[in-house]
Amino acid sequence: MDNNSLKIWWQNTIAYQGHSTGYIGNFSSNNTESATVLLQSACQQLREQGCTFAIAPIDGNTWHNYRLVTKGENYPPFFLEPNTPNYLYQVFLEQDFFPIAHYYSALCTDLKIADRRLIPVQKRLGDRGITIRSLDRENVETELEKIYKIAIAAFRQNFLYQPISKTEFISLYRPILPYIQSELIVIAEEDQNKPIGFLFALPDALESQRGQAIETVILKTVAILPQKNYAGLGSILVEKCHAIASQLGYKQVIHALMNQANPSYNISRYYTKPIRQYALFGKQLK
């Protein structure tokens, strides 16, 4: 069956090191040969549009699927993870693409690990009137609006960040809602009415599809408003997620798809061991 396709973007993309940038994404190929032809064709099309640098794989922006698996094939795929064929990494290298950002996923198997350094952080945040609660499933659209406001502020400094509308944001999360467990999505508020941070986690639905009991939680996103007063809140939310997952009977938590340049990397290292590595690739178009 012919399953060879991709899509390119050259308008409204983020410049990279002064280059006019094009994106290559929605990538699907049957084998090494077809992947090579697709990449070569995409690069040529971007050149014709005036682009001087290609970034791949990325489906239009970083709110959608992006990144390529580069290491860690021994651990089974998990829910919402990019699942790229093993040969694709080598194809990218052979076509002179190189990593421009590195990511990893890591596994926590001891959900009772507690960082004692967080004790004074908890007191400081508590003294500020900061509380943590789970998602209100009965008002999920309103909750997503609150999460959206935090996300667009917290992610503003992220690599290749582009803003999206509230409507677009909610449309991205709506297909996931049947899979969520509201206890695993936590929102931090100041004075009980000002959302300042959130953590989005959900059960690993792929375990069920493989005929297994669901024992794993996927920690997908942690976002905190970028103010010094909220320092340490990300770590507090991570430990809260671990504790809730344990109480619900889950055995482990995957910290998913973290950029090694982001603060989440330093939080995660205390609790986890890496299971998979990914990269986003770039190529100069001559």
C-alpha positions as a Markdown table, in Angstrom:
| # | Residue | x | y | z |
|---|---|---|---|---|
| 1 | Met | 0.0 | 0.0 | 0.0 |
| 2 | Asp | 1.3 | 3.4 | -0.9 |
| 3 | Asn | 1.6 | 5.5 | 2.2 |
| 4 | Asn | 4.1 | 8.1 | 1.2 |
| 5 | Ser | 3.2 | 11.7 | 1.9 |
| 6 | Leu | 4.3 | 14.9 | 3.7 |
| 7 | Lys | 3.4 | 18.5 | 3.9 |
| 8 | Ile | 5.5 | 21.7 | 3.9 |
| 9 | Trp | 5.0 | 25.2 | 5.3 |
| 10 | Trp | 6.9 | 28.3 | 4.4 |
| 11 | Gln | 4.6 | 31.1 | 5.6 |
| 12 | Asn | 4.2 | 32.2 | 9.2 |
| 13 | Thr | 7.1 | 30.1 | 10.3 |
| 14 | Ile | 9.7 | 31.1 | 12.9 |
| 15 | Ala | 13.1 | 32.3 | 11.6 |
| 16 | Tyr | 16.1 | 30.2 | 12.7 |
| 17 | Gln | 19.4 | 31.9 | 13.1 |
| 18 | Gly | 18.4 | 34.6 | 10.6 |
| 19 | His | 17.3 | 32.1 | 8.0 |
| 20 | Ser | 14.0 | 32.1 | 6.1 |
| 21 | Thr | 12.6 | 28.9 | 7.5 |
| 22 | Gly | 10.4 | 26.2 | 6.0 |
| 23 | Tyr | 8.8 | 23.3 | 7.9 |
| 24 | Ile | 8.4 | 19.7 | 6.8 |
| 25 | Gly | 5.8 | 17.6 | 8.6 |
| 26 | Asn | 2.9 | 15.2 | 8.4 |
| 27 | Phe | 5.5 | 12.7 | 7.3 |
| 28 | Ser | 4.6 | 9.2 | 6.2 |
| 29 | Ser | 6.7 | 6.7 | 4.2 |
| 30 | Asn | 6.9 | 3.0 | 3.5 |
| 31 | Asn | 10.7 | 2.6 | 3.5 |
| 32 | Thr | 14.1 | 4.2 | 3.3 |
| 33 | Glu | 13.9 | 4.9 | -0.5 |
| 34 | Ser | 10.5 | 6.6 | -0.4 |
| 35 | Ala | 11.5 | 8.7 | 2.7 |
| 36 | Thr | 14.6 | 9.9 | 0.9 |
| 37 | Val | 12.7 | 10.9 | -2.2 |
| 38 | Leu | 10.1 | 12.7 | -0.1 |
| 39 | Leu | 12.7 | 14.7 | 1.9 |
| 40 | Gln | 14.6 | 15.7 | -1.2 |
| 41 | Ser | 11.4 | 16.8 | -2.9 |
| 42 | Ala | 10.3 | 18.8 | 0.1 |
| 43 | Cys | 13.6 | 20.6 | 0.4 |
| 44 | Gln | 13.5 | 21.5 | -3.3 |
| 45 | Gln | 10.0 | 22.9 | -2.9 |
| 46 | Leu | 11.1 | 25.0 | 0.0 |
| 47 | Arg | 14.1 | 26.3 | -1.9 |
| 48 | Glu | 11.7 | 27.4 | -4.7 |
| 49 | Gln | 9.6 | 29.3 | -2.1 |
| 50 | Gly | 12.7 | 31.2 | -1.0 |
| 51 | Cys | 13.5 | 29.3 | 2.2 |
| 52 | Thr | 17.1 | 29.0 | 3.2 |
| 53 | Phe | 16.6 | 26.5 | 6.1 |
| 54 | Ala | 14.4 | 23.5 | 6.6 |
| 55 | Ile | 13.1 | 22.2 | 10.0 |
| 56 | Ala | 11.6 | 18.7 | 10.3 |
| 57 | Pro | 9.6 | 16.8 | 11.3 |
| 58 | Ile | 7.1 | 19.4 | 12.5 |
| 59 | Asp | 3.4 | 19.5 | 11.6 |
| 60 | Gly | 3.1 | 23.3 | 11.2 |
| 61 | Asn | 4.1 | 24.3 | 14.7 |
| 62 | Thr | 5.0 | 22.9 | 18.0 |
| 63 | Trp | 1.4 | 22.7 | 19.2 |
| 64 | His | 1.1 | 19.8 | 16.9 |
| 65 | Asn | 3.2 | 16.6 | 16.4 |
| 66 | Tyr | 6.9 | 17.2 | 16.0 |
| 67 | Arg | 10.3 | 15.5 | 16.8 |
| 68 | Leu | 11.8 | 12.2 | 15.5 |
| 69 | Val | 12.7 | 9.2 | 17.7 |
| 70 | Thr | 16.5 | 8.9 | 17.8 |
| 71 | Lys | 17.2 | 6.3 | 20.6 |
| 72 | Gly | 15.3 | 4.0 | 22.9 |
| 73 | Glu | 13.4 | 1.5 | 20.7 |
| 74 | Asn | 13.3 | -1.1 | 23.5 |
| 75 | Tyr | 10.5 | 0.6 | 25.5 |
| 76 | Pro | 7.0 | 0.2 | 23.9 |
| 77 | Pro | 5.4 | 3.3 | 22.4 |
| 78 | Phe | 3.1 | 5.3 | 24.8 |
| 79 | Phe | 0.0 | 7.4 | 24.3 |
| 80 | Leu | 0.5 | 10.7 | 22.3 |
| 81 | Glu | 4.2 | 9.9 | 21.6 |
| 82 | Pro | 5.6 | 10.5 | 18.1 |
| 83 | Asn | 6.1 | 7.0 | 16.7 |
| 84 | Thr | 8.5 | 7.3 | 13.8 |
| 85 | Pro | 10.0 | 4.3 | 12.0 |
| 86 | Asn | 13.6 | 3.4 | 13.0 |
| 87 | Tyr | 15.0 | 3.9 | 9.5 |
| 88 | Leu | 13.9 | 7.6 | 9.4 |
| 89 | Tyr | 16.6 | 8.8 | 11.7 |
| 90 | Gln | 19.3 | 7.5 | 9.4 |
| 91 | Val | 17.5 | 9.0 | 6.3 |
| 92 | Phe | 17.6 | 12.4 | 7.9 |
| 93 | Leu | 21.3 | 12.2 | 8.6 |
| 94 | Glu | 22.1 | 10.9 | 5.1 |
| 95 | Gln | 20.2 | 13.9 | 3.7 |
| 96 | Asp | 22.4 | 16.3 | 5.8 |
| 97 | Phe | 19.8 | 17.1 | 8.4 |
| 98 | Phe | 21.3 | 17.7 | 11.9 |
| 99 | Pro | 19.7 | 18.0 | 15.4 |
| 100 | Ile | 18.8 | 21.5 | 16.4 |
| 101 | Ala | 16.9 | 20.6 | 19.6 |
| 102 | His | 17.0 | 17.5 | 21.8 |
| 103 | Tyr | 14.2 | 16.0 | 23.8 |
| 104 | Tyr | 13.7 | 12.9 | 26.0 |
| 105 | Ser | 11.1 | 10.9 | 27.9 |
| 106 | Ala | 11.9 | 9.3 | 31.2 |
| 107 | Leu | 10.3 | 6.9 | 33.6 |
| 108 | Cys | 9.5 | 7.2 | 37.3 |
| 109 | Thr | 8.9 | 3.8 | 38.9 |
| 110 | Asp | 9.0 | 5.0 | 42.5 |
| 111 | Leu | 6.0 | 7.3 | 42.9 |
| 112 | Lys | 6.8 | 7.9 | 46.6 |
| 113 | Ile | 10.1 | 9.7 | 46.0 |
| 114 | Ala | 9.9 | 13.0 | 47.8 |
| 115 | Asp | 12.4 | 15.9 | 47.5 |
| 116 | Arg | 12.9 | 17.3 | 51.0 |
| 117 | Arg | 14.1 | 20.6 | 49.4 |
| 118 | Leu | 10.5 | 21.3 | 48.5 |
| 119 | Ile | 9.3 | 21.5 | 52.1 |
| 120 | Pro | 10.2 | 25.2 | 52.4 |
| 121 | Val | 8.8 | 25.8 | 48.9 |
| 122 | Gln | 5.5 | 24.4 | 49.9 |
| 123 | Lys | 5.4 | 26.7 | 52.9 |
| 124 | Arg | 6.3 | 29.7 | 50.9 |
| 125 | Leu | 3.7 | 29.0 | 48.3 |
| 126 | Gly | 1.1 | 28.2 | 50.9 |
| 127 | Asp | 1.8 | 31.5 | 52.7 |
| 128 | Arg | 1.0 | 33.2 | 49.4 |
| 129 | Gly | -2.4 | 31.6 | 49.3 |
| 130 | Ile | -1.6 | 29.1 | 46.5 |
| 131 | Thr | -3.7 | 26.0 | 46.4 |
| 132 | Ile | -3.7 | 23.0 | 44.1 |
| 133 | Arg | -6.9 | 21.2 | 42.9 |
| 134 | Ser | -7.9 | 18.7 | 40.2 |
| 135 | Leu | -9.7 | 19.5 | 37.0 |
| 136 | Asp | -13.5 | 20.1 | 37.3 |
| 137 | Arg | -14.8 | 17.6 | 34.7 |
| 138 | Glu | -18.3 | 19.2 | 34.8 |
| 139 | Asn | -16.9 | 22.5 | 33.5 |
| 140 | Val | -14.1 | 21.2 | 31.3 |
| 141 | Glu | -14.4 | 24.0 | 28.6 |
| 142 | Thr | -14.0 | 26.7 | 31.3 |
| 143 | Glu | -11.1 | 24.8 | 32.7 |
| 144 | Leu | -9.4 | 24.5 | 29.3 |
| 145 | Glu | -9.7 | 28.3 | 28.9 |
| 146 | Lys | -7.9 | 28.8 | 32.2 |
| 147 | Ile | -5.2 | 26.3 | 31.1 |
| 148 | Tyr | -4.9 | 28.1 | 27.8 |
| 149 | Lys | -4.1 | 31.4 | 29.5 |
| 150 | Ile | -1.3 | 29.8 | 31.5 |
| 151 | Ala | 0.1 | 27.9 | 28.5 |
| 152 | Ile | 0.5 | 30.9 | 26.1 |
| 153 | Ala | 2.3 | 32.9 | 28.8 |
| 154 | Ala | 4.4 | 30.0 | 30.1 |
| 155 | Phe | 5.5 | 28.7 | 26.7 |
| 156 | Arg | 6.4 | 32.1 | 25.2 |
| 157 | Gln | 10.1 | 31.5 | 25.5 |
| 158 | Asn | 10.0 | 27.9 | 24.2 |
| 159 | Phe | 11.9 | 27.0 | 21.1 |
| 160 | Leu | 9.9 | 27.8 | 17.9 |
| 161 | Tyr | 7.0 | 29.1 | 19.9 |
| 162 | Gln | 4.1 | 30.5 | 18.0 |
| 163 | Pro | 0.9 | 31.7 | 19.6 |
| 164 | Ile | -2.5 | 30.1 | 18.8 |
| 165 | Ser | -6.0 | 31.2 | 19.5 |
| 166 | Lys | -8.1 | 29.9 | 22.4 |
| 167 | Thr | -10.3 | 28.1 | 19.9 |
| 168 | Glu | -7.4 | 26.3 | 18.3 |
| 169 | Phe | -6.0 | 25.3 | 21.7 |
| 170 | Ile | -9.2 | 23.8 | 22.9 |
| 171 | Ser | -9.7 | 22.0 | 19.6 |
| 172 | Leu | -6.3 | 20.3 | 20.2 |
| 173 | Tyr | -7.4 | 19.0 | 23.6 |
| 174 | Arg | -11.0 | 18.1 | 22.8 |
| 175 | Pro | -10.1 | 14.8 | 21.1 |
| 176 | Ile | -8.1 | 13.7 | 24.2 |
| 177 | Leu | -10.9 | 14.4 | 26.7 |
| 178 | Pro | -12.4 | 10.8 | 26.4 |
| 179 | Tyr | -9.1 | 9.5 | 27.7 |
| 180 | Ile | -8.5 | 11.8 | 30.6 |
| 181 | Gln | -8.9 | 11.1 | 34.3 |
| 182 | Ser | -9.7 | 14.4 | 36.0 |
| 183 | Glu | -7.8 | 13.7 | 39.2 |
| 184 | Leu | -4.5 | 13.6 | 37.1 |
| 185 | Ile | -5.0 | 17.1 | 35.7 |
| 186 | Val | -4.1 | 19.7 | 38.4 |
| 187 | Ile | -4.4 | 23.4 | 38.5 |
| 188 | Ala | -2.6 | 25.8 | 40.8 |
| 189 | Glu | -4.4 | 28.9 | 41.8 |
| 190 | Glu | -3.5 | 32.0 | 43.9 |
| 191 | Asp | -6.2 | 33.2 | 46.3 |
| 192 | Gln | -8.4 | 30.4 | 44.9 |
| 193 | Asn | -9.4 | 32.4 | 41.8 |
| 194 | Lys | -6.2 | 33.2 | 39.8 |
| 195 | Pro | -4.9 | 30.2 | 37.8 |
| 196 | Ile | -1.0 | 30.3 | 37.8 |
| 197 | Gly | 0.0 | 26.8 | 36.8 |
| 198 | Phe | -1.2 | 23.5 | 35.6 |
| 199 | Leu | -0.1 | 19.9 | 35.1 |
| 200 | Phe | -1.7 | 17.7 | 32.4 |
| 201 | Ala | -1.4 | 14.0 | 32.8 |
| 202 | Leu | -3.5 | 11.1 | 31.6 |
| 203 | Pro | -3.5 | 7.2 | 31.6 |
| 204 | Asp | -1.5 | 5.4 | 28.9 |
| 205 | Ala | -4.3 | 4.2 | 26.6 |
| 206 | Leu | -1.9 | 2.2 | 24.5 |
| 207 | Glu | -1.4 | -0.3 | 27.3 |
| 208 | Ser | -5.1 | -1.1 | 27.1 |
| 209 | Gln | -5.0 | -1.4 | 23.3 |
| 210 | Arg | -2.2 | -3.9 | 23.7 |
| 211 | Gly | -4.5 | -5.9 | 26.0 |
| 212 | Gln | -2.6 | -5.0 | 29.2 |
| 213 | Ala | -3.9 | -3.4 | 32.4 |
| 214 | Ile | -3.2 | 0.4 | 32.4 |
| 215 | Glu | -0.4 | 0.9 | 35.0 |
| 216 | Thr | 1.2 | 4.0 | 33.5 |
| 217 | Val | 0.4 | 7.7 | 33.6 |
| 218 | Ile | 1.8 | 10.0 | 30.9 |
| 219 | Leu | 2.8 | 13.4 | 32.4 |
| 220 | Lys | 2.4 | 15.5 | 29.2 |
| 221 | Thr | 2.7 | 19.1 | 30.2 |
| 222 | Val | 3.7 | 21.3 | 33.2 |
| 223 | Ala | 3.3 | 25.0 | 32.8 |
| 224 | Ile | 3.8 | 27.8 | 35.4 |
| 225 | Leu | 3.4 | 31.5 | 34.9 |
| 226 | Pro | 6.9 | 33.0 | 34.5 |
| 227 | Gln | 7.2 | 34.9 | 37.7 |
| 228 | Lys | 9.9 | 34.5 | 40.4 |
| 229 | Asn | 7.2 | 34.3 | 43.1 |
| 230 | Tyr | 6.1 | 30.9 | 41.7 |
| 231 | Ala | 9.6 | 29.3 | 41.7 |
| 232 | Gly | 9.4 | 25.7 | 42.7 |
| 233 | Leu | 5.8 | 25.3 | 41.8 |
| 234 | Gly | 6.6 | 23.0 | 38.9 |
| 235 | Ser | 8.3 | 20.5 | 41.2 |
| 236 | Ile | 5.4 | 20.6 | 43.6 |
| 237 | Leu | 3.0 | 19.8 | 40.8 |
| 238 | Val | 5.1 | 16.9 | 39.6 |
| 239 | Glu | 5.2 | 15.3 | 43.1 |
| 240 | Lys | 1.5 | 15.9 | 43.4 |
| 241 | Cys | 0.9 | 14.1 | 40.1 |
| 242 | His | 3.0 | 11.1 | 41.3 |
| 243 | Ala | 1.1 | 11.0 | 44.6 |
| 244 | Ile | -2.3 | 11.1 | 42.9 |
| 245 | Ala | -1.2 | 8.4 | 40.4 |
| 246 | Ser | -0.1 | 6.2 | 43.2 |
| 247 | Gln | -3.4 | 6.7 | 45.1 |
| 248 | Leu | -5.3 | 5.7 | 42.0 |
| 249 | Gly | -3.4 | 2.5 | 41.7 |
| 250 | Tyr | -0.9 | 3.3 | 38.9 |
| 251 | Lys | 2.6 | 1.9 | 39.1 |
| 252 | Gln | 4.7 | 4.4 | 37.1 |
| 253 | Val | 4.7 | 7.8 | 35.4 |
| 254 | Ile | 6.4 | 8.8 | 32.2 |
| 255 | His | 7.7 | 12.3 | 32.0 |
| 256 | Ala | 7.0 | 12.8 | 28.3 |
| 257 | Leu | 8.8 | 14.7 | 25.5 |
| 258 | Met | 10.8 | 17.2 | 27.5 |
| 259 | Asn | 13.2 | 19.7 | 25.9 |
| 260 | Gln | 16.6 | 19.3 | 27.5 |
| 261 | Ala | 17.0 | 23.1 | 27.5 |
| 262 | Asn | 13.8 | 23.6 | 29.5 |
| 263 | Pro | 13.5 | 23.7 | 33.4 |
| 264 | Ser | 11.3 | 20.6 | 33.2 |
| 265 | Tyr | 14.5 | 18.6 | 32.4 |
| 266 | Asn | 16.1 | 19.6 | 35.8 |
| 267 | Ile | 12.9 | 18.7 | 37.7 |
| 268 | Ser | 12.5 | 15.3 | 36.0 |
| 269 | Arg | 16.1 | 14.2 | 36.5 |
| 270 | Tyr | 15.5 | 13.9 | 40.3 |
| 271 | Tyr | 12.8 | 11.2 | 39.9 |
| 272 | Thr | 13.3 | 9.4 | 36.6 |
| 273 | Lys | 15.5 | 7.4 | 34.2 |
| 274 | Pro | 15.5 | 8.1 | 30.4 |
| 275 | Ile | 13.7 | 5.7 | 28.2 |
| 276 | Arg | 13.6 | 7.5 | 24.8 |
| 277 | Gln | 15.4 | 10.3 | 23.0 |
| 278 | Tyr | 14.1 | 12.5 | 20.2 |
| 279 | Ala | 15.4 | 15.4 | 18.1 |
| 280 | Leu | 14.1 | 18.1 | 15.9 |
| 281 | Phe | 16.3 | 18.4 | 12.8 |
| 282 | Gly | 17.4 | 21.2 | 10.5 |
| 283 | Lys | 19.1 | 21.6 | 7.2 |
| 284 | Gln | 20.6 | 24.6 | 5.4 |
| 285 | Leu | 19.1 | 24.9 | 1.9 |
| 286 | Lys | 21.8 | 26.0 | -0.5 |
